[in-house]
Amino acid sequence: LIKLVNKKPITPSREEIEINPRARSAKLRVAEKLEV
């Protein structure tokens, strides 16, 4: 089983995109594995 840590994906800030244009399409999703 997993638990979603964030409801929405984390996207790069405008500052990050200016520094690294390839980061524009990045989406970070976080899940936590639960012990059963």
N, C-alpha and C positions, 0 to 999 in steps of 0.2 A: 504494500500500500504506500501511496505517496500523499504528501500534503503540499498544496501550492503555497509558497511563501508570499508571492506577490500576485495580485489579481490581474494586473496588466503587465505586459513586457516592459522592461526598462530600456529606454532608447537614449542615444547619446545626446549631450547638450549641444547647443549651437556652437559653443566655443570648441568642443571636441571635433565637430564636423569641419570647422574652419581649419583646425590644426591637421586633421586626418580625414580628408573627404571620403575615403573608403568606408568610414564608420557610419555613413548616412543610413545604410540599410540594416545595420546591426540591431538586433532585438535580443535582450537577455531575459531568459525565463528561468525562474528558480523553483525547484521542488525539493522537498525533504523526504528522505526514505524513513518510513516508520517501522519500528520493530513490532512484530506480531507474536 
